[in-house]
Amino acid sequence: MTEPNLSARLVDIESMLDRSRRRFEEGTRLVEEAHQLLGEIQQALLGSPGTGSSDDSDETASRLLASIKASGGEMPASLCGGRLAVDQVQRLIRIDGHPIGITEMEYRVLELLAYARNNVVTRQMLLKHLYRRADDQPQPKIIDVFISKLRKKLRNASSGAEFIETIPQRGWILRDIDAGGGA
């Protein structure tokens, strides 16, 4: 390839990257706004931990996610306590005060689990949380991949502690684990 062709190609690539960056930033901004709104709505609808079928949880998730834009509010800066902290301001996960590296999607999975800690979060809730439009949703099994990778990273960073519990036929629960190691 000649040098003028390389220069033109570089300009094209930089332009594509710039457009992608702007789309990503806009998407990130929208997600952050949705996260802020989700807190107040979820608290108002769910209140304290309750019981119900997975169909009820899916219905609650649908109502929550459908009404996010209709209300305002702030989520707490840090979710969880004990050994695990999900810092929504810095978008960091810490175990025993030490940050751990996770992907954006893993962060978003853990963020929803943390907000609903000690309550079941269904696959459908996670899909709706991660993918705004139904036509953007991948195969539901992708949630298993995110949970598996997240569990491994949390286990490695915490010397083997299990924070995420699978509830067969329902979903997952993030359990609070105190600094002494108990649940």
C-alpha positions in Angstrom: 0.0 0.0 0.0 1.3 3.5 -0.8 1.8 6.1 1.8 -1.2 8.3 0.7 -3.4 5.2 0.8 -2.2 4.4 4.3 -2.8 8.0 5.4 -6.3 8.0 4.0 -7.0 4.6 5.6 -5.7 5.9 9.0 -8.1 8.9 8.7 -11.0 6.5 8.0 -10.1 4.3 11.0 -9.7 7.3 13.3 -13.1 8.5 12.2 -14.7 5.1 12.8 -13.1 4.9 16.2 -14.4 8.4 17.1 -17.9 7.6 16.1 -17.8 4.4 18.1 -16.4 6.2 21.1 -19.3 8.8 20.9 -21.9 6.0 20.7 -20.3 4.1 23.6 -20.2 7.3 25.7 -23.8 8.0 24.9 -24.8 4.5 25.7 -22.8 4.6 29.0 -24.5 7.9 29.9 -27.9 6.3 29.3 -27.0 3.2 31.3 -25.8 5.4 34.2 -29.0 7.4 34.2 -31.0 4.2 34.2 -29.0 2.8 37.1 -29.7 6.0 39.1 -33.4 5.7 38.4 -33.6 2.0 39.1 -32.6 2.4 42.7 -35.6 4.5 43.8 -38.1 2.6 41.7 -36.8 -0.8 42.9 -36.9 0.3 46.5 -40.5 1.6 46.0 -41.8 -1.5 44.3 -39.9 -4.2 46.1 -39.2 -2.7 49.5 -37.7 -5.3 51.8 -36.8 -8.8 50.6 -39.8 -10.9 49.8 -40.7 -14.3 48.3 -42.4 -15.2 45.1 -42.2 -17.3 42.1 -39.7 -16.7 39.3 -42.7 -15.5 37.2 -43.4 -12.9 39.8 -39.8 -11.8 39.7 -39.9 -11.5 36.0 -43.1 -9.4 36.2 -41.5 -7.2 38.9 -38.4 -6.8 36.6 -40.6 -5.8 33.7 -42.4 -3.2 35.8 -39.2 -1.9 37.2 -37.4 -1.6 33.9 -40.5 -0.1 32.1 -40.9 2.6 34.7 -37.2 3.7 35.1 -37.7 6.8 32.9 -40.8 7.9 34.8 -39.1 8.6 38.1 -35.9 10.1 39.4 -33.7 9.4 42.4 -30.2 8.5 43.4 -28.8 5.1 44.2 -26.4 4.9 47.1 -22.7 5.5 46.2 -21.7 2.1 47.5 -23.7 -1.2 47.5 -23.0 -4.1 49.8 -21.0 -4.1 53.0 -18.7 -6.6 54.6 -16.0 -7.9 52.3 -17.5 -6.9 49.0 -18.2 -3.3 48.0 -19.7 -2.1 44.7 -18.7 1.6 44.3 -21.1 3.1 41.8 -19.4 6.5 41.8 -16.0 5.1 40.8 -17.6 2.0 39.1 -15.2 -0.2 41.0 -15.5 -3.5 42.8 -13.5 -4.0 46.0 -13.0 -7.1 48.1 -11.5 -6.4 51.5 -10.8 -2.8 50.3 -8.8 -4.0 47.3 -10.1 -3.2 43.8 -10.5 -6.1 41.4 -10.5 -6.0 37.6 -13.7 -7.0 35.9 -15.3 -6.2 32.5 -18.1 -3.6 32.1 -20.7 -6.4 31.6 -19.5 -8.3 34.7 -19.7 -5.0 36.6 -23.2 -4.4 35.5 -24.2 -8.0 36.5 -22.7 -7.6 39.9 -24.2 -4.1 40.3 -27.7 -5.5 39.8 -27.0 -8.5 42.1 -25.6 -6.1 44.7 -28.5 -3.8 44.6 -30.9 -6.7 45.0 -28.5 -8.6 47.4 -30.1 -11.4 49.4 -33.0 -11.4 46.8 -33.2 -13.7 43.8 -32.2 -12.0 40.5 -33.5 -13.9 37.5 -31.9 -14.5 34.1 -34.6 -12.3 32.5 -33.9 -9.5 35.0 -30.2 -9.6 34.1 -30.9 -9.7 30.4 -33.2 -6.7 30.6 -30.7 -4.9 32.8 -27.8 -5.6 30.4 -29.5 -5.2 27.0 -32.0 -2.3 26.6 -33.7 -3.5 23.5 -35.2 -6.9 23.0 -33.7 -7.2 19.5 -30.2 -6.6 21.0 -30.4 -9.5 23.4 -28.1 -12.4 22.8 -28.8 -16.0 23.8 -29.9 -16.2 27.5 -27.0 -18.5 28.3 -24.6 -15.5 28.1 -25.8 -14.7 31.6 -24.3 -18.0 32.8 -21.0 -17.0 31.2 -21.0 -13.7 32.9 -21.9 -15.3 36.3 -19.2 -18.0 35.9 -16.4 -15.5 35.1 -17.6 -13.1 37.8 -17.7 -16.0 40.4 -14.1 -17.0 39.5 -12.8 -13.5 39.8 -14.5 -12.9 43.1 -13.3 -16.3 44.4 -9.7 -15.6 43.4 -9.7 -12.1 44.9 -11.3 -13.3 48.2 -9.3 -16.5 48.9 -12.2 -18.8 47.9 -15.3 -17.0 49.3 -18.5 -17.6 47.4 -20.5 -14.4 47.1 -23.0 -15.6 44.3 -25.3 -18.4 45.1 -27.4 -20.2 42.4 -31.0 -20.8 43.2 -32.0 -23.7 40.9 -34.8 -22.9 38.4 -35.0 -19.2 39.7 -31.7 -17.3 39.4 -28.9 -16.0 41.6 -28.5 -14.3 44.9 -25.5 -12.1 46.0 -24.9 -12.9 49.7 -23.4 -10.5 52.1 -20.2 -11.9 53.5 -18.9 -10.1 56.5 -15.2 -9.3 57.2 -15.0 -12.3 59.5 -15.8 -14.6 56.6 -19.4 -15.6 57.6 -22.5 -15.1 55.4 
